[in-house]
Amino acid sequence: MSITDVILWPGTKICEWMGVDPEADQGLIRSMFNMLVYLVVILTVMWVILG
C-alpha cells in the first residue's frame, strides 16, 4: 500500500459504500469525498486546539 492509497482511503471506502466506482470519472468523486472528510477532521482539530 502506497502513501497515495492511504491518503485516498476514506474517499475510496465512501465510494464503495455508496456503490460508486471510485475511478469512474478519473477519481473526482473520490477526491470530493476526501476533501470533505479531511475538511471536517482539520476543522475539528483546529477548533479543539484554538478554542
GIURMO-V454778 format. One record per helix or strand of 2 or more residues. SS is the DSSP state (hx for helix, st for strand). FROM is the first residue (numbers start at 0). TO is the last residue. If there is no record, write none. Layout:
ss->SS from->FROM to->TO
ss->SS from->FROM to->TO
//
This chain:
ss->hx from->2 to->17
ss->hx from->27 to->49
//
